[in-house]
């Protein structure tokens, strides 16, 4: 119940992969966010183009006016009366003005010079409009439109940008575009498609303001560019879709499917005595290493489980003898007429049976905790030999190559040597030689004694669980198995080495 309450929600791997693929697929569409920035660029390009055209038109206006008025044409910067103007418009809610006010009737007739040049300026404006698609209006000093492509014969002096131009300043504004038809729904993503740029530039003749040129044009928009590149965009979309599908397949083939197979094999492992086997499709090298780790772990767990089962059966069998003796002794001890000598003999039987049971249970506990007591680290024989000599004063310990580092913690090495030295002492050894060796990347430790040794018949069985030649004297046959289990827990092994006399065991690390 507690595990169910504290379990956190976690997404499935396929859901994470699907989310990643969706993000990858959406990356090209993230460019839509750049529409606003691109809109401003297009508006500024339009503004720059209109400023250039306005400069040319104002120069032509001033020269024609000077010729019609019989004065000298202006030169240099006197045409505009100010320095160069650079584009500065941006497209946002604050800078885009409302639609331009409608034109009003003329405030009065245009002067003679204006009437004389009106036709020529109109022809110039019409020719330019055919190429630039811009609207041109030529205004006199009062704000009347006397020539151009539209609104000729009307008054625009009340428009803000025109008022600025008639005051001697070049003014650029972006106004909301008024469309006769409803714009496509896709255009709502772009503000640039919904504005029109207006530029009003003053015109000077002989340093006298004679009027203004008023230009307007709708900026180009990104959808026109996208439509022009529709075939290339279709190819790009197909490439993105194919790439996404390929990425999805790679994820499935090398990550998702191997992990699913690992989960299935792990769930089946152990059922019906089935050993864990790695799947055929392992995907990446990391998953292969993970599979090998699973196999090694399950192998150790299975071996541990089998050993515990065997040892439990052995302990159950071994406990029957002392329990039977204890029960028989208890029944006999109830007899008050029992002679003292026989009573003491029965008490010795009870004591021996209790100690036998204690030894069996203690070794069972030590064997089950072998993995926990095994710790990797670094130590050498010179550092632990004095401790072993004090623990086994009856044994003469000799050390060879004692300064060689061994890849095992000092406490764990002490446990290993304790069991091996106890085994040597129990088999009549007087002297034990501890030798550390390095063979390539592997480091080994040999423990050789001068005891009774191991017979040829027992050499193949000495490392089997519960095998002992000292059963009558209380041996459990678990000492060497505890050493073996501890060594294997840190990636090592225990083996029997050949020796001229006594017994020789070899611990190999790495």
C-alpha positions, -999 to 999 in steps of 0.1 A, spaced: 0 0 0 28 24 9 47 16 -23 16 24 -43 10 57 -26 46 69 -30 51 58 -66 55 88 -88 42 91 -123 68 87 -150 62 88 -188 68 58 -210 99 57 -231 79 56 -263 60 88 -251 93 106 -245 106 95 -280 73 106 -295 75 140 -279 111 144 -291 100 135 -326 71 159 -324 95 187 -314 119 178 -342 90 179 -366 79 213 -353 113 229 -356 108 241 -392 75 257 -381 93 276 -354 103 299 -381 68 314 -380 79 331 -348 104 351 -369 75 365 -390 73 397 -369 110 403 -372 109 396 -409 79 419 -413 99 448 -398 127 440 -423 103 441 -452 87 473 -440 122 489 -436 132 477 -471 100 493 -485 107 525 -465 142 527 -479 130 521 -514 104 549 -510 129 573 -495 152 567 -525 124 572 -550 112 603 -531 146 618 -534 146 613 -571 111 625 -576 117 656 -554 148 664 -575 128 661 -607 100 681 -592 124 709 -581 142 711 -615 109 712 -635 95 738 -611 126 759 -614 125 757 -652 88 766 -653 93 795 -629 124 808 -648 148 804 -619 181 785 -616 177 748 -607 188 739 -571 221 721 -565 234 698 -539 215 694 -506 193 723 -514 169 699 -530 158 684 -497 171 709 -472 183 682 -448 209 654 -445 204 617 -456 175 599 -441 177 562 -431 148 538 -426 135 535 -391 100 520 -392 91 489 -372 59 469 -372 42 467 -338 10 477 -322 24 511 -310 40 523 -342 14 513 -368 -10 542 -372 -47 541 -381 -57 543 -418 -49 575 -435 -76 602 -435 -95 607 -467 -85 634 -490 -104 667 -489 -114 691 -517 -89 716 -530 -81 746 -508 -76 767 -539 -63 767 -575 -26 757 -580 -1 783 -592 10 786 -628 44 768 -624 25 739 -609 0 737 -637 29 739 -663 47 709 -648 18 688 -637 15 668 -669 52 659 -671 53 649 -634 22 627 -639 39 609 -669 70 604 -648 49 590 -619 29 566 -641 61 553 -657 77 548 -623 46 531 -609 46 505 -637 80 494 -623 77 500 -586 40 496 -579 42 526 -556 17 555 -555 31 590 -562 15 624 -553 30 658 -560 18 685 -536 22 723 -537 32 743 -508 -4 744 -494 -9 706 -496 -29 704 -528 -22 673 -551 -16 688 -585 0 658 -602 7 620 -596 -9 586 -600 -38 591 -576 -59 617 -558 -50 645 -582 -71 676 -575 -76 669 -538 -62 684 -506 -39 663 -482 -25 691 -461 -44 678 -431 -25 644 -431 1 643 -403 31 632 -425 22 657 -452 21 685 -425 56 674 -414 69 675 -450 54 709 -456 72 720 -424 105 709 -440 109 674 -425 110 640 -442 84 618 -425 79 580 -428 49 563 -412 33 529 -414 -5 529 -414 -31 501 -412 -40 490 -447 -76 493 -459 -84 463 -481 -115 461 -503 -116 424 -499 -111 402 -468 -75 391 -464 -67 353 -463 -68 338 -428 -30 329 -431 -22 367 -434 -32 371 -398 2 357 -388 19 386 -405 14 423 -396 35 433 -426 7 422 -449 -17 445 -432 1 479 -433 10 504 -460 41 526 -458 39 564 -465 68 587 -471 64 625 -473 95 645 -484 97 683 -487 109 698 -520 130 729 -521 138 752 -550 165 779 -544 162 770 -507 125 778 -507 99 752 -499 77 747 -530 58 716 -520 63 679 -512 63 645 -528 41 619 -511 47 582 -518 30 551 -506 34 514 -511 23 481 -495 54 461 -483 61 427 -497 52 400 -473 66 366 -465 37 346 -479 44 358 -514 80 346 -509 67 313 -495 44 309 -525 72 315 -549 93 288 -531 64 264 -526 81 235 -545 113 239 -526 93 241 -493 75 209 -503 108 192 -508 120 205 -475 88 193 -457 93 158 -473 129 158 -461 119 168 -426 92 141 -425 116 114 -438 143 125 -413 118 124 -385 107 89 -395 143 78 -397 151 92 -363 120 74 -349 132 41 -364 167 46 -350 152 53 -315 130 22 -318 156 -1 -332 185 8 -310 169 20 -278 132 13 -273 130 -23 -286 162 -35 -268 150 -21 -235 116 -37 -240 133 -70 -247 154 -66 -215 123 -59 -195 106 -90 -209 136 -112 -203 140 -98 -168 103 -106 -160 106 -141 -172 139 -148 -154 136 -171 -125 102 -185 -134 103 -223 -137 141 -223 -131 146 -203 -163 181 -187 -165 183 -151 -177 195 -149 -213 203 -117 -232 181 -108 -261 193 -111 -297 188 -74 -305 209 -54 -281 210 -20 -299 238 1 -286 270 -9 -268 258 6 -236 226 -16 -237 249 -46 -245 269 -38 -214 237 -34 -194 225 -68 -206 258 -84 -196 255 -68 -162 220 -82 -159 233 -116 -169 261 -114 -144 239 -101 -116 212 -127 -122 238 -154 -124 253 -144 -90 218 -141 -75 208 -175 -89 240 -191 -76 235 -175 -43 199 -187 -41 209 -222 -51 237 -222 -25 213 -209 2 187 -236 -8 214 -263 -6 228 -249 26 193 -247 41 186 -283 32 220 -292 46 214 -273 79 180 -289 82 196 -323 78 225 -315 101 203 -300 128 184 -333 130 213 -351 146 220 -326 174 182 -321 180 177 -358 183 206 -361 207 192 -332 227 158 -346 229 171 -380 240 194 -365 265 166 -344 279 144 -375 284 172 -394 301 180 -365 324 145 -365 338 154 -398 355 164 -390 391 182 -423 396 206 -416 368 243 -422 379 264 -390 380 289 -402 354 261 -409 329 245 -376 338 277 -357 330 280 -376 297 245 -366 287 253 -330 296 284 -331 274 261 -344 246 238 -314 251 267 -290 251 282 -305 220 249 -305 201 242 -268 211 277 -258 199 271 -277 166 239 -258 161 255 -225 168 283 -232 143 258 -241 116 237 -210 121 268 -187 124 282 -200 91 249 -197 74 247 -161 85 283 -154 74 277 -170 40 245 -150 34 263 -117 43 294 -124 21 283 -99 -5 278 -72 21 312 -78 37 330 -77 3 344 -43 -5 369 -32 -32 397 -9 -23 435 -11 -19 458 -27 7 489 -48 9 501 -78 28 526 -58 48 498 -38 63 476 -68 74 502 -95 82 508 -83 118 471 -84 125 469 -120 112 500 -130 132 483 -118 164 451 -136 155 469 -169 148 499 -171 172 503 -208 165 511 -202 128 544 -189 115 535 -164 88 559 -156 60 551 -129 34 566 -125 -1 561 -93 -22 542 -78 6 543 -42 -7 523 -51 -39 489 -33 -38 459 -57 -38 426 -44 -52 406 -53 -21 397 -35 11 418 -43 42 388 -55 62 376 -78 34 411 -92 29 412 -99 67 380 -119 64 394 -139 35 427 -147 53 409 -155 86 390 -183 70 420 -196 50 443 -195 80 417 -213 102 414 -240 75 452 -244 75 454 -245 113 426 -271 115 445 -293 91 477 -293 112 497 -265 95 526 -249 114 537 -225 87 519 -205 61 534 -186 32 515 -156 18 527 -146 -17 514 -116 -38 519 -117 -76 510 -96 -106 504 -112 -140 495 -85 -165 464 -68 -153 455 -95 -128 468 -96 -93 467 -128 -72 474 -139 -37 486 -175 -28 481 -190 6 503 -221 10 505 -241 42 525 -272 54 496 -291 67 481 -325 58 472 -312 23 443 -322 0 440 -358 -13 436 -364 -50 401 -377 -44 390 -345 -25 408 -320 -48 377 -316 -71 353 -314 -42 370 -292 -17 353 -260 -30 319 -275 -31 294 -262 -5 293 -282 28 321 -305 18 343 -312 49 366 -339 62 360 -328 98 323 -334 102 330 -355 133 349 -327 150 323 -300 141 333 -289 107 305 -274 85 323 -272 51 314 -236 47 347 -218 54 361 -220 19 327 -213 4 325 -180 24 359 -171 10 348 -180 -26 315 -160 -23 333 -130 -9 360 -131 -36 334 -134 -64 314 -105 -49 344 -81 -57 350 -97 -92 376 -122 -81 378 -160 -78 392 -187 -55 410 -218 -69 431 -247 -56 467 -245 -68 492 -274 -70 517 -276 -42 546 -300 -33 533 -302 3 503 -290 23 475 -271 6 477 -241 -16 448 -217 -24 449 -189 -49 428 -157 -48 427 -139 -81 416 -103 -83 405 -88 -116 
